[in-house]
Each structure stands twice: as C-alpha cells, then as structure tokens.
Amino acid sequence: MEFFLFILIFMLILISFYNNFLSFLIMIEYMVISILFFIMFFNYMNLWIYLIYLILSVCEAILGLSLMVSFSFSFGHQKIEFINLVC
C-alpha cells in the first residue's frame, strides 16, 4: 500500500515538473535515492549491489546534466521545455 502511495505522489510531482528540464532531472534524482532507500530498508542484499546502483545513478545524473548543457548551447536559453524538443 505504501509503495502505491509513493508511486502516486511521484506521478503528481512529475506532472508538476514537466515544464523545466532541470527540475525534471532533480525529480529523477530524488526518485533514484528514494528507490535506493526503499531497497535498502526492505531487502537485505549484498552491499556491492548498492554500490553498483549508486554508480549507475551517478552516471545517469551526469548524462542528464550534459544533455541539459548541450540543449542550452543548441537552443540558447535555460528554460528548455519538453514540448520543444520534438524533432
């Protein structure tokens, strides 16, 4: 039940952050950390898996920030809307 409530809150916040790309990246990082804590509290696996998960989440954050910088150079403004990114 708590997991469904978490998903509902995440979807509502995701809809509110739909306009700005940087806010969307921050929301995704919040989701990654929340999932990590959810896994750590309810699943006692090997600690190496947590380290690999954190490494992959850092790579995902770096990729998102580099995309934001390249979009900023391409389009020339900081508020990049998702609707304008359609090819």
PyMOL Python script that loads the backbone (N, CA, C, O; Angstrom):
from pymol import cmd

cmd.read_pdbstr("""\
ATOM      1  N   MET A   1       0.822  -1.195   0.000  1.00  0.00           N
ATOM      2  CA  MET A   1       0.000   0.000   0.000  1.00  0.00           C
ATOM      3  C   MET A   1       0.866   1.259   0.000  1.00  0.00           C
ATOM      4  O   MET A   1       0.561   2.229  -0.695  1.00  0.00           O
ATOM      5  N   GLU A   2       1.944   1.238   0.782  1.00  0.00           N
ATOM      6  CA  GLU A   2       2.821   2.402   0.851  1.00  0.00           C
ATOM      7  C   GLU A   2       3.529   2.644  -0.477  1.00  0.00           C
ATOM      8  O   GLU A   2       3.775   3.786  -0.864  1.00  0.00           O
ATOM      9  N   PHE A   3       3.853   1.554  -1.169  1.00  0.00           N
ATOM     10  CA  PHE A   3       4.533   1.703  -2.450  1.00  0.00           C
ATOM     11  C   PHE A   3       3.619   2.363  -3.480  1.00  0.00           C
ATOM     12  O   PHE A   3       4.073   3.191  -4.270  1.00  0.00           O
ATOM     13  N   PHE A   4       2.337   2.003  -3.477  1.00  0.00           N
ATOM     14  CA  PHE A   4       1.392   2.627  -4.406  1.00  0.00           C
ATOM     15  C   PHE A   4       1.195   4.101  -4.090  1.00  0.00           C
ATOM     16  O   PHE A   4       1.025   4.915  -4.997  1.00  0.00           O
ATOM     17  N   LEU A   5       1.218   4.445  -2.816  1.00  0.00           N
ATOM     18  CA  LEU A   5       1.132   5.850  -2.428  1.00  0.00           C
ATOM     19  C   LEU A   5       2.367   6.607  -2.904  1.00  0.00           C
ATOM     20  O   LEU A   5       2.263   7.743  -3.366  1.00  0.00           O
ATOM     21  N   PHE A   6       3.531   5.981  -2.792  1.00  0.00           N
ATOM     22  CA  PHE A   6       4.761   6.593  -3.283  1.00  0.00           C
ATOM     23  C   PHE A   6       4.698   6.825  -4.790  1.00  0.00           C
ATOM     24  O   PHE A   6       5.100   7.883  -5.273  1.00  0.00           O
ATOM     25  N   ILE A   7       4.196   5.843  -5.530  1.00  0.00           N
ATOM     26  CA  ILE A   7       4.075   5.979  -6.984  1.00  0.00           C
ATOM     27  C   ILE A   7       3.099   7.094  -7.338  1.00  0.00           C
ATOM     28  O   ILE A   7       3.356   7.861  -8.265  1.00  0.00           O
ATOM     29  N   LEU A   8       1.988   7.198  -6.620  1.00  0.00           N
ATOM     30  CA  LEU A   8       1.008   8.249  -6.881  1.00  0.00           C
ATOM     31  C   LEU A   8       1.596   9.630  -6.629  1.00  0.00           C
ATOM     32  O   LEU A   8       1.408  10.542  -7.435  1.00  0.00           O
ATOM     33  N   ILE A   9       2.306   9.791  -5.517  1.00  0.00           N
ATOM     34  CA  ILE A   9       2.937  11.078  -5.213  1.00  0.00           C
ATOM     35  C   ILE A   9       4.006  11.403  -6.250  1.00  0.00           C
ATOM     36  O   ILE A   9       4.137  12.554  -6.667  1.00  0.00           O
ATOM     37  N   PHE A  10       4.765  10.401  -6.665  1.00  0.00           N
ATOM     38  CA  PHE A  10       5.791  10.626  -7.685  1.00  0.00           C
ATOM     39  C   PHE A  10       5.177  11.091  -8.996  1.00  0.00           C
ATOM     40  O   PHE A  10       5.701  12.004  -9.633  1.00  0.00           O
ATOM     41  N   MET A  11       4.075  10.478  -9.408  1.00  0.00           N
ATOM     42  CA  MET A  11       3.439  10.879 -10.663  1.00  0.00           C
ATOM     43  C   MET A  11       2.882  12.292 -10.580  1.00  0.00           C
ATOM     44  O   MET A  11       2.962  13.039 -11.556  1.00  0.00           O
ATOM     45  N   LEU A  12       2.326  12.672  -9.449  1.00  0.00           N
ATOM     46  CA  LEU A  12       1.814  14.036  -9.300  1.00  0.00           C
ATOM     47  C   LEU A  12       2.941  15.061  -9.351  1.00  0.00           C
ATOM     48  O   LEU A  12       2.797  16.111  -9.977  1.00  0.00           O
ATOM     49  N   ILE A  13       4.048  14.766  -8.704  1.00  0.00           N
ATOM     50  CA  ILE A  13       5.187  15.686  -8.723  1.00  0.00           C
ATOM     51  C   ILE A  13       5.818  15.720 -10.115  1.00  0.00           C
ATOM     52  O   ILE A  13       6.273  16.772 -10.565  1.00  0.00           O
ATOM     53  N   LEU A  14       5.845  14.586 -10.789  1.00  0.00           N
ATOM     54  CA  LEU A  14       6.399  14.532 -12.139  1.00  0.00           C
ATOM     55  C   LEU A  14       5.594  15.395 -13.101  1.00  0.00           C
ATOM     56  O   LEU A  14       6.164  16.055 -13.970  1.00  0.00           O
ATOM     57  N   ILE A  15       4.288  15.393 -12.954  1.00  0.00           N
ATOM     58  CA  ILE A  15       3.451  16.231 -13.814  1.00  0.00           C
ATOM     59  C   ILE A  15       3.701  17.710 -13.537  1.00  0.00           C
ATOM     60  O   ILE A  15       3.676  18.524 -14.459  1.00  0.00           O
ATOM     61  N   SER A  16       3.943  18.064 -12.274  1.00  0.00           N
ATOM     62  CA  SER A  16       4.171  19.475 -11.961  1.00  0.00           C
ATOM     63  C   SER A  16       5.548  19.955 -12.424  1.00  0.00           C
ATOM     64  O   SER A  16       5.726  21.150 -12.658  1.00  0.00           O
ATOM     65  N   PHE A  17       6.527  19.052 -12.561  1.00  0.00           N
ATOM     66  CA  PHE A  17       7.861  19.426 -13.012  1.00  0.00           C
ATOM     67  C   PHE A  17       8.045  19.212 -14.510  1.00  0.00           C
ATOM     68  O   PHE A  17       9.181  19.165 -14.982  1.00  0.00           O
ATOM     69  N   TYR A  18       6.976  19.085 -15.256  1.00  0.00           N
ATOM     70  CA  TYR A  18       7.056  18.753 -16.671  1.00  0.00           C
ATOM     71  C   TYR A  18       7.612  19.898 -17.511  1.00  0.00           C
ATOM     72  O   TYR A  18       8.137  19.650 -18.596  1.00  0.00           O
ATOM     73  N   ASN A  19       7.515  21.128 -17.055  1.00  0.00           N
ATOM     74  CA  ASN A  19       7.887  22.270 -17.885  1.00  0.00           C
ATOM     75  C   ASN A  19       9.385  22.522 -17.942  1.00  0.00           C
ATOM     76  O   ASN A  19       9.889  22.914 -18.995  1.00  0.00           O
ATOM     77  N   ASN A  20      10.104  22.316 -16.872  1.00  0.00           N
ATOM     78  CA  ASN A  20      11.504  22.691 -16.810  1.00  0.00           C
ATOM     79  C   ASN A  20      12.377  21.440 -16.766  1.00  0.00           C
ATOM     80  O   ASN A  20      12.127  20.531 -15.974  1.00  0.00           O
ATOM     81  N   PHE A  21      13.392  21.396 -17.610  1.00  0.00           N
ATOM     82  CA  PHE A  21      14.248  20.213 -17.721  1.00  0.00           C
ATOM     83  C   PHE A  21      15.090  19.999 -16.469  1.00  0.00           C
ATOM     84  O   PHE A  21      15.273  18.858 -16.045  1.00  0.00           O
ATOM     85  N   LEU A  22      15.608  21.071 -15.867  1.00  0.00           N
ATOM     86  CA  LEU A  22      16.425  20.936 -14.664  1.00  0.00           C
ATOM     87  C   LEU A  22      15.592  20.419 -13.498  1.00  0.00           C
ATOM     88  O   LEU A  22      16.067  19.581 -12.731  1.00  0.00           O
ATOM     89  N   SER A  23      14.383  20.893 -13.352  1.00  0.00           N
ATOM     90  CA  SER A  23      13.502  20.390 -12.295  1.00  0.00           C
ATOM     91  C   SER A  23      13.169  18.924 -12.515  1.00  0.00           C
ATOM     92  O   SER A  23      13.047  18.155 -11.562  1.00  0.00           O
ATOM     93  N   PHE A  24      13.025  18.545 -13.769  1.00  0.00           N
ATOM     94  CA  PHE A  24      12.777  17.141 -14.085  1.00  0.00           C
ATOM     95  C   PHE A  24      13.971  16.274 -13.698  1.00  0.00           C
ATOM     96  O   PHE A  24      13.788  15.176 -13.174  1.00  0.00           O
ATOM     97  N   LEU A  25      15.190  16.750 -13.948  1.00  0.00           N
ATOM     98  CA  LEU A  25      16.385  15.996 -13.559  1.00  0.00           C
ATOM     99  C   LEU A  25      16.499  15.864 -12.045  1.00  0.00           C
ATOM    100  O   LEU A  25      16.882  14.809 -11.539  1.00  0.00           O
ATOM    101  N   ILE A  26      16.168  16.926 -11.323  1.00  0.00           N
ATOM    102  CA  ILE A  26      16.198  16.869  -9.860  1.00  0.00           C
ATOM    103  C   ILE A  26      15.171  15.867  -9.354  1.00  0.00           C
ATOM    104  O   ILE A  26      15.438  15.128  -8.407  1.00  0.00           O
ATOM    105  N   MET A  27      14.005  15.839  -9.975  1.00  0.00           N
ATOM    106  CA  MET A  27      12.970  14.892  -9.569  1.00  0.00           C
ATOM    107  C   MET A  27      13.396  13.459  -9.838  1.00  0.00           C
ATOM    108  O   MET A  27      13.108  12.571  -9.035  1.00  0.00           O
ATOM    109  N   ILE A  28      14.069  13.218 -10.941  1.00  0.00           N
ATOM    110  CA  ILE A  28      14.545  11.864 -11.234  1.00  0.00           C
ATOM    111  C   ILE A  28      15.601  11.435 -10.216  1.00  0.00           C
ATOM    112  O   ILE A  28      15.618  10.280  -9.792  1.00  0.00           O
ATOM    113  N   GLU A  29      16.477  12.349  -9.823  1.00  0.00           N
ATOM    114  CA  GLU A  29      17.479  12.010  -8.809  1.00  0.00           C
ATOM    115  C   GLU A  29      16.827  11.735  -7.453  1.00  0.00           C
ATOM    116  O   GLU A  29      17.281  10.864  -6.710  1.00  0.00           O
ATOM    117  N   TYR A  30      15.776  12.468  -7.133  1.00  0.00           N
ATOM    118  CA  TYR A  30      15.028  12.183  -5.909  1.00  0.00           C
ATOM    119  C   TYR A  30      14.419  10.787  -5.978  1.00  0.00           C
ATOM    120  O   TYR A  30      14.420  10.059  -4.985  1.00  0.00           O
ATOM    121  N   MET A  31      13.907  10.416  -7.131  1.00  0.00           N
ATOM    122  CA  MET A  31      13.327   9.097  -7.290  1.00  0.00           C
ATOM    123  C   MET A  31      14.389   8.010  -7.140  1.00  0.00           C
ATOM    124  O   MET A  31      14.124   6.973  -6.533  1.00  0.00           O
ATOM    125  N   VAL A  32      15.581   8.230  -7.681  1.00  0.00           N
ATOM    126  CA  VAL A  32      16.664   7.247  -7.578  1.00  0.00           C
ATOM    127  C   VAL A  32      17.064   7.034  -6.121  1.00  0.00           C
ATOM    128  O   VAL A  32      17.239   5.896  -5.685  1.00  0.00           O
ATOM    129  N   ILE A  33      17.208   8.115  -5.372  1.00  0.00           N
ATOM    130  CA  ILE A  33      17.579   7.996  -3.959  1.00  0.00           C
ATOM    131  C   ILE A  33      16.457   7.348  -3.154  1.00  0.00           C
ATOM    132  O   ILE A  33      16.725   6.559  -2.249  1.00  0.00           O
ATOM    133  N   SER A  34      15.212   7.668  -3.469  1.00  0.00           N
ATOM    134  CA  SER A  34      14.080   7.061  -2.764  1.00  0.00           C
ATOM    135  C   SER A  34      14.010   5.565  -3.028  1.00  0.00           C
ATOM    136  O   SER A  34      13.745   4.786  -2.112  1.00  0.00           O
ATOM    137  N   ILE A  35      14.243   5.159  -4.260  1.00  0.00           N
ATOM    138  CA  ILE A  35      14.245   3.732  -4.577  1.00  0.00           C
ATOM    139  C   ILE A  35      15.400   3.034  -3.881  1.00  0.00           C
ATOM    140  O   ILE A  35      15.246   1.901  -3.424  1.00  0.00           O
ATOM    141  N   LEU A  36      16.550   3.682  -3.790  1.00  0.00           N
ATOM    142  CA  LEU A  36      17.689   3.094  -3.085  1.00  0.00           C
ATOM    143  C   LEU A  36      17.362   2.862  -1.615  1.00  0.00           C
ATOM    144  O   LEU A  36      17.644   1.790  -1.079  1.00  0.00           O
ATOM    145  N   PHE A  37      16.769   3.856  -0.959  1.00  0.00           N
ATOM    146  CA  PHE A  37      16.398   3.678   0.442  1.00  0.00           C
ATOM    147  C   PHE A  37      15.309   2.625   0.603  1.00  0.00           C
ATOM    148  O   PHE A  37      15.320   1.864   1.570  1.00  0.00           O
ATOM    149  N   PHE A  38      14.377   2.576  -0.331  1.00  0.00           N
ATOM    150  CA  PHE A  38      13.327   1.563  -0.282  1.00  0.00           C
ATOM    151  C   PHE A  38      13.926   0.166  -0.384  1.00  0.00           C
ATOM    152  O   PHE A  38      13.520  -0.737   0.347  1.00  0.00           O
ATOM    153  N   ILE A  39      14.884  -0.018  -1.280  1.00  0.00           N
ATOM    154  CA  ILE A  39      15.538  -1.314  -1.437  1.00  0.00           C
ATOM    155  C   ILE A  39      16.372  -1.648  -0.204  1.00  0.00           C
ATOM    156  O   ILE A  39      16.385  -2.796   0.240  1.00  0.00           O
ATOM    157  N   MET A  40      17.065  -0.662   0.350  1.00  0.00           N
ATOM    158  CA  MET A  40      17.931  -0.925   1.499  1.00  0.00           C
ATOM    159  C   MET A  40      17.137  -1.308   2.741  1.00  0.00           C
ATOM    160  O   MET A  40      17.582  -2.152   3.518  1.00  0.00           O
ATOM    161  N   PHE A  41      15.980  -0.708   2.941  1.00  0.00           N
ATOM    162  CA  PHE A  41      15.208  -0.994   4.148  1.00  0.00           C
ATOM    163  C   PHE A  41      14.435  -2.304   4.063  1.00  0.00           C
ATOM    164  O   PHE A  41      14.204  -2.947   5.087  1.00  0.00           O
ATOM    165  N   PHE A  42      14.034  -2.709   2.867  1.00  0.00           N
ATOM    166  CA  PHE A  42      13.184  -3.883   2.750  1.00  0.00           C
ATOM    167  C   PHE A  42      13.853  -5.072   2.093  1.00  0.00           C
ATOM    168  O   PHE A  42      13.225  -6.119   1.936  1.00  0.00           O
ATOM    169  N   ASN A  43      15.086  -4.941   1.713  1.00  0.00           N
ATOM    170  CA  ASN A  43      15.778  -6.035   1.065  1.00  0.00           C
ATOM    171  C   ASN A  43      17.227  -6.037   1.542  1.00  0.00           C
ATOM    172  O   ASN A  43      17.949  -5.056   1.364  1.00  0.00           O
ATOM    173  N   TYR A  44      17.639  -7.130   2.141  1.00  0.00           N
ATOM    174  CA  TYR A  44      18.994  -7.216   2.680  1.00  0.00           C
ATOM    175  C   TYR A  44      19.869  -8.007   1.716  1.00  0.00           C
ATOM    176  O   TYR A  44      20.100  -9.202   1.901  1.00  0.00           O
ATOM    177  N   MET A  45      20.343  -7.328   0.699  1.00  0.00           N
ATOM    178  CA  MET A  45      21.189  -7.974  -0.291  1.00  0.00           C
ATOM    179  C   MET A  45      22.647  -7.619  -0.010  1.00  0.00           C
ATOM    180  O   MET A  45      22.968  -6.984   0.994  1.00  0.00           O
ATOM    181  N   ASN A  46      23.493  -8.034  -0.895  1.00  0.00           N
ATOM    182  CA  ASN A  46      24.908  -7.742  -0.790  1.00  0.00           C
ATOM    183  C   ASN A  46      25.142  -6.237  -0.962  1.00  0.00           C
ATOM    184  O   ASN A  46      24.463  -5.590  -1.759  1.00  0.00           O
ATOM    185  N   LEU A  47      26.092  -5.689  -0.224  1.00  0.00           N
ATOM    186  CA  LEU A  47      26.347  -4.256  -0.287  1.00  0.00           C
ATOM    187  C   LEU A  47      26.969  -3.819  -1.605  1.00  0.00           C
ATOM    188  O   LEU A  47      26.916  -2.639  -1.951  1.00  0.00           O
ATOM    189  N   TRP A  48      27.556  -4.749  -2.344  1.00  0.00           N
ATOM    190  CA  TRP A  48      28.130  -4.389  -3.640  1.00  0.00           C
ATOM    191  C   TRP A  48      27.042  -3.974  -4.628  1.00  0.00           C
ATOM    192  O   TRP A  48      27.277  -3.141  -5.503  1.00  0.00           O
ATOM    193  N   ILE A  49      25.870  -4.549  -4.488  1.00  0.00           N
ATOM    194  CA  ILE A  49      24.772  -4.191  -5.391  1.00  0.00           C
ATOM    195  C   ILE A  49      24.359  -2.748  -5.168  1.00  0.00           C
ATOM    196  O   ILE A  49      24.036  -2.046  -6.126  1.00  0.00           O
ATOM    197  N   TYR A  50      24.362  -2.289  -3.915  1.00  0.00           N
ATOM    198  CA  TYR A  50      24.047  -0.888  -3.629  1.00  0.00           C
ATOM    199  C   TYR A  50      25.090   0.047  -4.234  1.00  0.00           C
ATOM    200  O   TYR A  50      24.755   1.112  -4.754  1.00  0.00           O
ATOM    201  N   LEU A  51      26.348  -0.356  -4.163  1.00  0.00           N
ATOM    202  CA  LEU A  51      27.418   0.453  -4.736  1.00  0.00           C
ATOM    203  C   LEU A  51      27.286   0.544  -6.259  1.00  0.00           C
ATOM    204  O   LEU A  51      27.462   1.617  -6.837  1.00  0.00           O
ATOM    205  N   ILE A  52      26.980  -0.570  -6.898  1.00  0.00           N
ATOM    206  CA  ILE A  52      26.785  -0.560  -8.348  1.00  0.00           C
ATOM    207  C   ILE A  52      25.577   0.293  -8.716  1.00  0.00           C
ATOM    208  O   ILE A  52      25.618   1.024  -9.705  1.00  0.00           O
ATOM    209  N   TYR A  53      24.503   0.210  -7.932  1.00  0.00           N
ATOM    210  CA  TYR A  53      23.309   1.026  -8.193  1.00  0.00           C
ATOM    211  C   TYR A  53      23.637   2.511  -8.069  1.00  0.00           C
ATOM    212  O   TYR A  53      23.185   3.311  -8.888  1.00  0.00           O
ATOM    213  N   LEU A  54      24.409   2.888  -7.064  1.00  0.00           N
ATOM    214  CA  LEU A  54      24.788   4.291  -6.906  1.00  0.00           C
ATOM    215  C   LEU A  54      25.695   4.765  -8.039  1.00  0.00           C
ATOM    216  O   LEU A  54      25.571   5.901  -8.496  1.00  0.00           O
ATOM    217  N   ILE A  55      26.597   3.910  -8.490  1.00  0.00           N
ATOM    218  CA  ILE A  55      27.465   4.277  -9.610  1.00  0.00           C
ATOM    219  C   ILE A  55      26.638   4.511 -10.870  1.00  0.00           C
ATOM    220  O   ILE A  55      26.875   5.476 -11.596  1.00  0.00           O
ATOM    221  N   LEU A  56      25.673   3.638 -11.133  1.00  0.00           N
ATOM    222  CA  LEU A  56      24.814   3.819 -12.304  1.00  0.00           C
ATOM    223  C   LEU A  56      23.945   5.062 -12.182  1.00  0.00           C
ATOM    224  O   LEU A  56      23.682   5.730 -13.182  1.00  0.00           O
ATOM    225  N   SER A  57      23.496   5.383 -10.976  1.00  0.00           N
ATOM    226  CA  SER A  57      22.679   6.594 -10.809  1.00  0.00           C
ATOM    227  C   SER A  57      23.520   7.856 -10.995  1.00  0.00           C
ATOM    228  O   SER A  57      23.015   8.857 -11.503  1.00  0.00           O
ATOM    229  N   VAL A  58      24.781   7.829 -10.597  1.00  0.00           N
ATOM    230  CA  VAL A  58      25.660   8.981 -10.830  1.00  0.00           C
ATOM    231  C   VAL A  58      25.929   9.145 -12.325  1.00  0.00           C
ATOM    232  O   VAL A  58      25.950  10.265 -12.835  1.00  0.00           O
ATOM    233  N   CYS A  59      26.133   8.031 -13.024  1.00  0.00           N
ATOM    234  CA  CYS A  59      26.318   8.118 -14.483  1.00  0.00           C
ATOM    235  C   CYS A  59      25.074   8.669 -15.162  1.00  0.00           C
ATOM    236  O   CYS A  59      25.175   9.431 -16.123  1.00  0.00           O
ATOM    237  N   GLU A  60      23.901   8.289 -14.668  1.00  0.00           N
ATOM    238  CA  GLU A  60      22.647   8.810 -15.220  1.00  0.00           C
ATOM    239  C   GLU A  60      22.514  10.304 -14.968  1.00  0.00           C
ATOM    240  O   GLU A  60      22.038  11.039 -15.833  1.00  0.00           O
ATOM    241  N   ALA A  61      22.931  10.757 -13.794  1.00  0.00           N
ATOM    242  CA  ALA A  61      22.864  12.188 -13.476  1.00  0.00           C
ATOM    243  C   ALA A  61      23.827  12.986 -14.351  1.00  0.00           C
ATOM    244  O   ALA A  61      23.484  14.068 -14.826  1.00  0.00           O
ATOM    245  N   ILE A  62      25.013  12.461 -14.561  1.00  0.00           N
ATOM    246  CA  ILE A  62      25.992  13.153 -15.405  1.00  0.00           C
ATOM    247  C   ILE A  62      25.500  13.224 -16.846  1.00  0.00           C
ATOM    248  O   ILE A  62      25.666  14.248 -17.508  1.00  0.00           O
ATOM    249  N   LEU A  63      24.903  12.153 -17.332  1.00  0.00           N
ATOM    250  CA  LEU A  63      24.355  12.158 -18.686  1.00  0.00           C
ATOM    251  C   LEU A  63      23.224  13.178 -18.816  1.00  0.00           C
ATOM    252  O   LEU A  63      23.144  13.881 -19.823  1.00  0.00           O
ATOM    253  N   GLY A  64      22.352  13.267 -17.813  1.00  0.00           N
ATOM    254  CA  GLY A  64      21.267  14.243 -17.851  1.00  0.00           C
ATOM    255  C   GLY A  64      21.768  15.671 -17.830  1.00  0.00           C
ATOM    256  O   GLY A  64      21.263  16.521 -18.562  1.00  0.00           O
ATOM    257  N   LEU A  65      22.764  15.941 -16.990  1.00  0.00           N
ATOM    258  CA  LEU A  65      23.308  17.303 -16.940  1.00  0.00           C
ATOM    259  C   LEU A  65      24.050  17.666 -18.224  1.00  0.00           C
ATOM    260  O   LEU A  65      23.985  18.809 -18.676  1.00  0.00           O
ATOM    261  N   SER A  66      24.751  16.705 -18.809  1.00  0.00           N
ATOM    262  CA  SER A  66      25.431  17.005 -20.073  1.00  0.00           C
ATOM    263  C   SER A  66      24.424  17.234 -21.200  1.00  0.00           C
ATOM    264  O   SER A  66      24.663  18.062 -22.079  1.00  0.00           O
ATOM    265  N   LEU A  67      23.307  16.513 -21.185  1.00  0.00           N
ATOM    266  CA  LEU A  67      22.249  16.784 -22.163  1.00  0.00           C
ATOM    267  C   LEU A  67      21.660  18.168 -21.966  1.00  0.00           C
ATOM    268  O   LEU A  67      21.360  18.864 -22.936  1.00  0.00           O
ATOM    269  N   MET A  68      21.493  18.571 -20.707  1.00  0.00           N
ATOM    270  CA  MET A  68      20.950  19.896 -20.438  1.00  0.00           C
ATOM    271  C   MET A  68      21.901  20.986 -20.941  1.00  0.00           C
ATOM    272  O   MET A  68      21.454  21.984 -21.506  1.00  0.00           O
ATOM    273  N   VAL A  69      23.197  20.801 -20.741  1.00  0.00           N
ATOM    274  CA  VAL A  69      24.170  21.790 -21.216  1.00  0.00           C
ATOM    275  C   VAL A  69      24.189  21.836 -22.742  1.00  0.00           C
ATOM    276  O   VAL A  69      24.253  22.917 -23.327  1.00  0.00           O
ATOM    277  N   SER A  70      24.135  20.678 -23.385  1.00  0.00           N
ATOM    278  CA  SER A  70      24.135  20.683 -24.853  1.00  0.00           C
ATOM    279  C   SER A  70      22.849  21.288 -25.409  1.00  0.00           C
ATOM    280  O   SER A  70      22.889  21.973 -26.430  1.00  0.00           O
ATOM    281  N   PHE A  71      21.713  21.050 -24.761  1.00  0.00           N
ATOM    282  CA  PHE A  71      20.464  21.696 -25.190  1.00  0.00           C
ATOM    283  C   PHE A  71      20.531  23.196 -24.977  1.00  0.00           C
ATOM    284  O   PHE A  71      20.012  23.968 -25.783  1.00  0.00           O
ATOM    285  N   SER A  72      21.166  23.607 -23.896  1.00  0.00           N
ATOM    286  CA  SER A  72      21.291  25.040 -23.627  1.00  0.00           C
ATOM    287  C   SER A  72      22.165  25.710 -24.681  1.00  0.00           C
ATOM    288  O   SER A  72      21.868  26.823 -25.113  1.00  0.00           O
ATOM    289  N   PHE A  73      23.233  25.047 -25.096  1.00  0.00           N
ATOM    290  CA  PHE A  73      24.067  25.601 -26.164  1.00  0.00           C
ATOM    291  C   PHE A  73      23.330  25.607 -27.501  1.00  0.00           C
ATOM    292  O   PHE A  73      23.493  26.530 -28.300  1.00  0.00           O
ATOM    293  N   SER A  74      22.526  24.583 -27.739  1.00  0.00           N
ATOM    294  CA  SER A  74      21.818  24.491 -29.020  1.00  0.00           C
ATOM    295  C   SER A  74      20.683  25.489 -29.130  1.00  0.00           C
ATOM    296  O   SER A  74      20.545  26.160 -30.153  1.00  0.00           O
ATOM    297  N   PHE A  75      19.865  25.598 -28.088  1.00  0.00           N
ATOM    298  CA  PHE A  75      18.672  26.427 -28.153  1.00  0.00           C
ATOM    299  C   PHE A  75      18.883  27.827 -27.608  1.00  0.00           C
ATOM    300  O   PHE A  75      18.121  28.729 -27.955  1.00  0.00           O
ATOM    301  N   GLY A  76      19.879  28.044 -26.774  1.00  0.00           N
ATOM    302  CA  GLY A  76      20.228  29.376 -26.326  1.00  0.00           C
ATOM    303  C   GLY A  76      19.447  29.917 -25.153  1.00  0.00           C
ATOM    304  O   GLY A  76      19.482  31.125 -24.921  1.00  0.00           O
ATOM    305  N   HIS A  77      18.756  29.107 -24.414  1.00  0.00           N
ATOM    306  CA  HIS A  77      18.071  29.576 -23.216  1.00  0.00           C
ATOM    307  C   HIS A  77      18.089  28.474 -22.163  1.00  0.00           C
ATOM    308  O   HIS A  77      18.342  27.310 -22.473  1.00  0.00           O
ATOM    309  N   GLN A  78      17.821  28.848 -20.930  1.00  0.00           N
ATOM    310  CA  GLN A  78      17.937  27.894 -19.835  1.00  0.00           C
ATOM    311  C   GLN A  78      16.648  27.140 -19.562  1.00  0.00           C
ATOM    312  O   GLN A  78      16.692  26.022 -19.047  1.00  0.00           O
ATOM    313  N   LYS A  79      15.510  27.717 -19.889  1.00  0.00           N
ATOM    314  CA  LYS A  79      14.258  27.014 -19.650  1.00  0.00           C
ATOM    315  C   LYS A  79      13.888  26.235 -20.901  1.00  0.00           C
ATOM    316  O   LYS A  79      13.277  26.769 -21.827  1.00  0.00           O
ATOM    317  N   ILE A  80      14.265  24.980 -20.911  1.00  0.00           N
ATOM    318  CA  ILE A  80      14.029  24.121 -22.059  1.00  0.00           C
ATOM    319  C   ILE A  80      12.772  23.314 -21.768  1.00  0.00           C
ATOM    320  O   ILE A  80      12.727  22.561 -20.796  1.00  0.00           O
ATOM    321  N   GLU A  81      11.769  23.465 -22.592  1.00  0.00           N
ATOM    322  CA  GLU A  81      10.535  22.730 -22.410  1.00  0.00           C
ATOM    323  C   GLU A  81      10.589  21.444 -23.222  1.00  0.00           C
ATOM    324  O   GLU A  81      11.187  21.400 -24.297  1.00  0.00           O
ATOM    325  N   PHE A  82       9.962  20.405 -22.701  1.00  0.00           N
ATOM    326  CA  PHE A  82       9.979  19.119 -23.382  1.00  0.00           C
ATOM    327  C   PHE A  82       9.215  19.160 -24.695  1.00  0.00           C
ATOM    328  O   PHE A  82       9.550  18.427 -25.625  1.00  0.00           O
ATOM    329  N   ILE A  83       8.211  19.992 -24.787  1.00  0.00           N
ATOM    330  CA  ILE A  83       7.397  20.054 -25.995  1.00  0.00           C
ATOM    331  C   ILE A  83       8.233  20.564 -27.167  1.00  0.00           C
ATOM    332  O   ILE A  83       8.009  20.146 -28.304  1.00  0.00           O
ATOM    333  N   ASN A  84       9.180  21.447 -26.919  1.00  0.00           N
ATOM    334  CA  ASN A  84      10.014  21.999 -27.980  1.00  0.00           C
ATOM    335  C   ASN A  84      11.128  21.052 -28.420  1.00  0.00           C
ATOM    336  O   ASN A  84      11.795  21.325 -29.418  1.00  0.00           O
ATOM    337  N   LEU A  85      11.349  19.947 -27.705  1.00  0.00           N
ATOM    338  CA  LEU A  85      12.443  19.041 -28.034  1.00  0.00           C
ATOM    339  C   LEU A  85      12.049  17.978 -29.047  1.00  0.00           C
ATOM    340  O   LEU A  85      12.866  17.123 -29.389  1.00  0.00           O
ATOM    341  N   VAL A  86      10.814  18.014 -29.532  1.00  0.00           N
ATOM    342  CA  VAL A  86      10.370  17.042 -30.521  1.00  0.00           C
ATOM    343  C   VAL A  86      11.052  17.359 -31.845  1.00  0.00           C
ATOM    344  O   VAL A  86      11.081  18.512 -32.275  1.00  0.00           O
ATOM    345  N   CYS A  87      11.596  16.341 -32.485  1.00  0.00           N
ATOM    346  CA  CYS A  87      12.339  16.545 -33.740  1.00  0.00           C
ATOM    347  C   CYS A  87      11.463  17.037 -34.854  1.00  0.00           C
ATOM    348  O   CYS A  87      11.942  17.254 -35.967  1.00  0.00           O
TER     349      CYS A  87
END
""", "prot")
cmd.dss("prot")
cmd.show_as("cartoon", "prot")
cmd.util.cbc("prot")
cmd.orient("prot")
